[in-house]
Amino acid sequence: MKVKEIMERAGMTQTGRAIAYIKDALDEVNIISETHITTQRMDINENQRFYSVPNDCLKILDIRCKHHNNDDSKYRSIPRSIYEPTIVDEDGN
């Protein structure tokens, strides 16, 4: 759809204002809906604490694992820690 068609439907005559409204709307849509989301599945290993994250990763939205706080073999989200841990890190990291 072209700007002229949008202006006709909205009953606008000012092109500059219409373009500003369209840009604002696109910004709001971009904020509301996440785009370019991919799912990465990794196996966890016993006694391994650190894992490498892909280089193209910008934001981790959720981490889930099987049998976390349940016995029925379902995947559940692991809660995020907000505060510094009170237990001393033996690895020094």
C-alpha positions in Angstrom: 0.0 0.0 0.0 1.3 3.4 -0.9 1.3 6.5 1.3 -1.2 8.2 -1.0 -3.7 5.3 -0.5 -3.3 5.5 3.3 -3.9 9.2 3.2 -7.0 8.7 1.1 -8.4 6.1 3.5 -7.6 8.3 6.5 -8.9 11.5 4.9 -5.6 13.3 5.3 -4.2 16.0 2.9 -0.9 16.7 4.6 1.8 14.3 3.3 4.5 15.2 5.9 2.1 14.5 8.8 0.9 11.3 7.2 4.5 10.0 6.8 5.3 10.9 10.4 2.2 9.0 11.6 3.2 6.0 9.5 6.7 6.0 10.9 5.3 6.3 14.5 3.0 3.3 13.8 5.8 1.2 12.5 7.9 2.0 15.5 5.1 0.9 17.8 4.5 -2.3 15.9 8.2 -3.1 16.2 8.2 -2.5 19.9 5.2 -4.7 20.5 6.2 -7.6 18.3 9.6 -9.3 18.4 11.1 -10.0 15.0 13.8 -12.3 13.8 13.4 -14.8 16.7 15.1 -18.1 16.4 15.1 -21.1 18.7 18.4 -22.7 19.7 18.3 -26.1 21.4 21.3 -27.2 23.5 21.9 -30.3 25.5 23.0 -29.8 29.1 25.7 -31.9 30.5 26.3 -33.1 34.0 28.9 -31.1 35.9 29.2 -28.4 33.2 28.4 -25.0 34.4 29.2 -22.7 31.5 28.0 -23.0 27.9 28.9 -21.0 24.8 26.2 -18.7 23.4 25.9 -18.2 19.6 27.6 -15.1 18.2 24.5 -13.8 16.6 22.5 -13.9 19.9 21.3 -10.5 21.0 18.9 -11.3 23.7 17.9 -14.5 25.6 14.2 -14.6 26.1 13.7 -17.9 27.9 15.6 -20.9 29.2 13.6 -24.1 29.8 14.6 -27.5 30.9 12.8 -30.8 31.3 11.9 -32.1 34.9 12.5 -28.6 36.4 10.2 -28.4 39.5 8.0 -31.2 38.2 7.9 -35.0 37.8 5.8 -35.2 34.7 8.5 -34.7 32.0 7.4 -31.3 30.9 9.6 -28.4 30.0 9.5 -25.5 32.5 11.1 -22.1 32.5 14.1 -21.6 34.8 13.5 -18.5 36.9 16.0 -15.7 36.4 18.1 -14.6 39.3 17.7 -10.9 40.0 20.1 -10.5 42.9 23.8 -11.5 43.3 24.0 -15.0 44.7 24.9 -15.3 48.4 26.9 -18.5 47.9 30.5 -18.0 47.0 31.5 -19.1 43.5 34.2 -21.8 43.8 35.1 -21.4 40.1 36.0 -17.8 40.6 33.9 -16.6 37.7 
